[in-house]
C-alpha cells in the first residue's frame, strides 16, 4: 500500500488542519524556508500585503512530514489545495524527504512560484519587519504568524536566525511581546 506524506515548513507544522498517523522531522534538499510571499489573503491584503513563508529554490529546509491514512488522502488533498492555493502563488510538488533515521519518502509540498506577482523575492531583516509589522489578513496579524513560526521552529530544535531576526526587528518597532528568545 502506498504511503501519503505532506511536508510542512511554516504554519502547517503546528496547525496542519488534517488528521495524520505519524509526524516526523524531515529535511527537504533543494529548497529553503523563506519569508518571500506577499500575502494578500491570510496575513495581509492587496492594499497592505504581509509576508508569509514559501519554499524558495536553493539550500535545504527542515520541517515536519505528516503521514496520512490512504483512505483520508482525497479529503486531505482537497483541504490542502483550498488552504495553499488560494491565490495560486504556490506550486504543488512531489519531493523527496529524508528523516533523521535515514528513511527517505516522497511527500507533497507547496513551493513558491517565482513568476507569480505575489513573489516577494529576497528582503532584508529590516524590510521584512516593516512589511510584517502592520499587516493583518483573514487569518490574523502577520507579526503573530512570524513569531509563532519562529517559536515553533525553536521548540522543534530548528534555529532560523534570519526569521528570529525579523521577530526581534518587529519587536523593536513597537510590538515587544513578539521578542524572540
C-alpha beads as a LAMMPS data file, in Angstrom:
LAMMPS data file: protein, C-alpha beads

181 atoms
180 bonds

1 atom types
1 bond types

-500.0 500.0 xlo xhi
-500.0 500.0 ylo yhi
-500.0 500.0 zlo zhi

Masses

1 110.0

Atoms # bond

1 1 1 0.000 0.000 0.000
2 1 1 1.258 3.493 -0.860
3 1 1 2.191 5.959 1.841
4 1 1 0.996 9.551 1.635
5 1 1 3.178 12.243 3.214
6 1 1 2.751 16.007 3.475
7 1 1 5.739 18.274 4.197
8 1 1 5.145 21.382 6.320
9 1 1 7.723 24.143 6.741
10 1 1 5.612 27.024 8.153
11 1 1 2.272 27.192 9.939
12 1 1 1.388 23.739 8.635
13 1 1 3.928 22.365 11.166
14 1 1 1.869 23.440 14.178
15 1 1 -1.536 23.767 12.561
16 1 1 -1.881 21.053 9.924
17 1 1 -5.694 21.066 9.883
18 1 1 -5.947 17.431 8.804
19 1 1 -5.755 14.034 10.501
20 1 1 -2.430 12.217 10.335
21 1 1 -0.997 8.939 11.576
22 1 1 2.622 9.948 12.063
23 1 1 4.560 13.204 12.494
24 1 1 8.312 13.152 11.797
25 1 1 11.007 15.809 11.418
26 1 1 12.284 15.770 7.860
27 1 1 14.743 17.566 5.605
28 1 1 13.992 18.729 2.085
29 1 1 17.045 19.457 -0.069
30 1 1 16.961 21.936 -2.927
31 1 1 14.600 24.403 -1.253
32 1 1 14.875 26.760 1.714
33 1 1 12.277 28.308 4.019
34 1 1 11.928 31.973 3.039
35 1 1 9.674 34.856 4.009
36 1 1 9.176 35.563 0.300
37 1 1 5.421 35.526 -0.380
38 1 1 3.404 38.744 -0.245
39 1 1 0.202 37.648 1.474
40 1 1 -2.972 39.214 0.086
41 1 1 -5.401 36.969 1.930
42 1 1 -4.247 35.175 5.094
43 1 1 -1.803 37.728 6.588
44 1 1 -2.428 40.891 4.613
45 1 1 -4.478 42.473 1.859
46 1 1 -3.704 43.616 -1.678
47 1 1 -3.592 47.193 -0.355
48 1 1 -1.320 46.235 2.598
49 1 1 0.330 42.869 1.875
50 1 1 2.022 40.895 4.600
51 1 1 4.786 38.337 4.211
52 1 1 4.438 34.599 4.668
53 1 1 6.761 31.699 4.167
54 1 1 7.389 29.896 0.941
55 1 1 9.834 27.244 -0.118
56 1 1 12.240 29.011 -2.459
57 1 1 14.978 27.458 -4.565
58 1 1 18.333 26.627 -3.044
59 1 1 19.656 25.229 0.211
60 1 1 17.666 22.883 2.388
61 1 1 14.809 23.069 4.839
62 1 1 13.976 21.144 7.985
63 1 1 10.303 20.788 8.710
64 1 1 7.632 18.237 9.590
65 1 1 6.399 15.345 7.472
66 1 1 2.899 14.051 8.203
67 1 1 1.856 10.544 7.137
68 1 1 -1.799 10.492 6.136
69 1 1 -4.017 7.407 6.072
70 1 1 -4.610 6.451 2.422
71 1 1 -8.382 6.492 2.954
72 1 1 -8.146 10.141 4.082
73 1 1 -5.838 11.234 1.276
74 1 1 -8.515 12.598 -1.115
75 1 1 -10.048 14.787 1.623
76 1 1 -6.594 15.867 2.847
77 1 1 -5.510 16.817 -0.649
78 1 1 -8.707 18.809 -1.204
79 1 1 -8.172 20.616 2.123
80 1 1 -4.531 21.422 1.306
81 1 1 -5.405 22.749 -2.123
82 1 1 -8.085 25.012 -0.657
83 1 1 -5.669 26.245 2.021
84 1 1 -2.486 26.632 -0.020
85 1 1 -3.727 27.536 -3.491
86 1 1 -5.967 30.478 -2.583
87 1 1 -4.147 32.831 -4.966
88 1 1 -2.013 30.217 -6.764
89 1 1 1.282 31.682 -5.528
90 1 1 2.353 28.142 -4.594
91 1 1 3.007 25.201 -6.876
92 1 1 2.100 21.710 -5.692
93 1 1 5.152 19.422 -5.868
94 1 1 6.140 15.865 -5.008
95 1 1 9.515 15.955 -3.282
96 1 1 11.981 13.554 -1.667
97 1 1 12.196 13.892 2.121
98 1 1 14.858 12.474 4.410
99 1 1 14.212 11.621 8.046
100 1 1 16.848 11.706 10.788
101 1 1 16.804 7.889 10.903
102 1 1 17.862 7.759 7.233
103 1 1 14.498 6.816 5.750
104 1 1 13.517 8.592 2.555
105 1 1 9.955 9.104 1.384
106 1 1 8.124 11.058 -1.265
107 1 1 5.919 13.822 0.081
108 1 1 3.651 16.568 -1.159
109 1 1 4.539 20.183 -0.501
110 1 1 3.964 23.656 -1.880
111 1 1 6.813 25.746 -3.311
112 1 1 6.680 29.396 -4.288
113 1 1 6.027 30.297 -7.911
114 1 1 8.715 32.872 -8.659
115 1 1 6.750 34.097 -11.693
116 1 1 3.682 34.959 -9.595
117 1 1 3.048 38.658 -8.779
118 1 1 2.981 37.809 -5.045
119 1 1 6.555 36.517 -5.073
120 1 1 8.453 38.978 -2.908
121 1 1 11.969 37.710 -3.522
122 1 1 14.756 38.281 -1.055
123 1 1 14.277 41.042 1.521
124 1 1 16.467 42.177 4.386
125 1 1 15.511 41.613 8.019
126 1 1 14.591 45.297 8.329
127 1 1 12.495 45.305 5.148
128 1 1 10.668 42.160 6.256
129 1 1 9.954 43.647 9.696
130 1 1 8.491 46.818 8.170
131 1 1 6.250 44.813 5.820
132 1 1 5.095 42.364 8.507
133 1 1 4.606 44.830 11.384
134 1 1 1.304 46.362 10.321
135 1 1 -0.172 43.663 8.087
136 1 1 -3.369 41.814 9.006
137 1 1 -5.337 39.339 6.908
138 1 1 -8.202 36.865 7.202
139 1 1 -6.091 34.526 9.377
140 1 1 -4.936 37.297 11.714
141 1 1 -1.976 39.595 12.310
142 1 1 1.145 38.963 10.270
143 1 1 3.502 39.518 13.253
144 1 1 1.750 36.719 15.165
145 1 1 2.293 34.315 12.254
146 1 1 6.019 35.160 12.056
147 1 1 6.530 34.946 15.840
148 1 1 4.616 31.644 16.076
149 1 1 6.680 30.172 13.279
150 1 1 9.963 31.191 14.922
151 1 1 8.790 29.870 18.315
152 1 1 7.651 26.543 16.902
153 1 1 10.894 26.111 14.996
154 1 1 12.854 26.674 18.222
155 1 1 10.621 24.159 20.055
156 1 1 11.489 21.622 17.354
157 1 1 15.194 22.334 17.793
158 1 1 15.452 24.223 14.491
159 1 1 17.090 27.638 14.649
160 1 1 16.226 30.050 11.858
161 1 1 18.374 33.021 12.797
162 1 1 17.099 35.179 9.928
163 1 1 13.463 34.652 10.938
164 1 1 14.339 35.254 14.595
165 1 1 15.984 38.497 13.493
166 1 1 12.741 39.554 11.822
167 1 1 10.832 38.849 15.062
168 1 1 13.333 40.947 17.034
169 1 1 13.125 43.792 14.487
170 1 1 9.305 43.768 14.669
171 1 1 9.548 43.994 18.470
172 1 1 11.949 46.921 18.127
173 1 1 9.420 48.877 16.057
174 1 1 6.618 48.569 18.540
175 1 1 5.489 45.059 19.315
176 1 1 7.707 43.956 22.248
177 1 1 5.541 40.910 23.089
178 1 1 6.940 39.266 19.937
179 1 1 10.588 39.358 21.019
180 1 1 12.390 36.125 20.039
181 1 1 14.151 34.311 22.861

Bonds

1 1 1 2
2 1 2 3
3 1 3 4
4 1 4 5
5 1 5 6
6 1 6 7
7 1 7 8
8 1 8 9
9 1 9 10
10 1 10 11
11 1 11 12
12 1 12 13
13 1 13 14
14 1 14 15
15 1 15 16
16 1 16 17
17 1 17 18
18 1 18 19
19 1 19 20
20 1 20 21
21 1 21 22
22 1 22 23
23 1 23 24
24 1 24 25
25 1 25 26
26 1 26 27
27 1 27 28
28 1 28 29
29 1 29 30
30 1 30 31
31 1 31 32
32 1 32 33
33 1 33 34
34 1 34 35
35 1 35 36
36 1 36 37
37 1 37 38
38 1 38 39
39 1 39 40
40 1 40 41
41 1 41 42
42 1 42 43
43 1 43 44
44 1 44 45
45 1 45 46
46 1 46 47
47 1 47 48
48 1 48 49
49 1 49 50
50 1 50 51
51 1 51 52
52 1 52 53
53 1 53 54
54 1 54 55
55 1 55 56
56 1 56 57
57 1 57 58
58 1 58 59
59 1 59 60
60 1 60 61
61 1 61 62
62 1 62 63
63 1 63 64
64 1 64 65
65 1 65 66
66 1 66 67
67 1 67 68
68 1 68 69
69 1 69 70
70 1 70 71
71 1 71 72
72 1 72 73
73 1 73 74
74 1 74 75
75 1 75 76
76 1 76 77
77 1 77 78
78 1 78 79
79 1 79 80
80 1 80 81
81 1 81 82
82 1 82 83
83 1 83 84
84 1 84 85
85 1 85 86
86 1 86 87
87 1 87 88
88 1 88 89
89 1 89 90
90 1 90 91
91 1 91 92
92 1 92 93
93 1 93 94
94 1 94 95
95 1 95 96
96 1 96 97
97 1 97 98
98 1 98 99
99 1 99 100
100 1 100 101
101 1 101 102
102 1 102 103
103 1 103 104
104 1 104 105
105 1 105 106
106 1 106 107
107 1 107 108
108 1 108 109
109 1 109 110
110 1 110 111
111 1 111 112
112 1 112 113
113 1 113 114
114 1 114 115
115 1 115 116
116 1 116 117
117 1 117 118
118 1 118 119
119 1 119 120
120 1 120 121
121 1 121 122
122 1 122 123
123 1 123 124
124 1 124 125
125 1 125 126
126 1 126 127
127 1 127 128
128 1 128 129
129 1 129 130
130 1 130 131
131 1 131 132
132 1 132 133
133 1 133 134
134 1 134 135
135 1 135 136
136 1 136 137
137 1 137 138
138 1 138 139
139 1 139 140
140 1 140 141
141 1 141 142
142 1 142 143
143 1 143 144
144 1 144 145
145 1 145 146
146 1 146 147
147 1 147 148
148 1 148 149
149 1 149 150
150 1 150 151
151 1 151 152
152 1 152 153
153 1 153 154
154 1 154 155
155 1 155 156
156 1 156 157
157 1 157 158
158 1 158 159
159 1 159 160
160 1 160 161
161 1 161 162
162 1 162 163
163 1 163 164
164 1 164 165
165 1 165 166
166 1 166 167
167 1 167 168
168 1 168 169
169 1 169 170
170 1 170 171
171 1 171 172
172 1 172 173
173 1 173 174
174 1 174 175
175 1 175 176
176 1 176 177
177 1 177 178
178 1 178 179
179 1 179 180
180 1 180 181
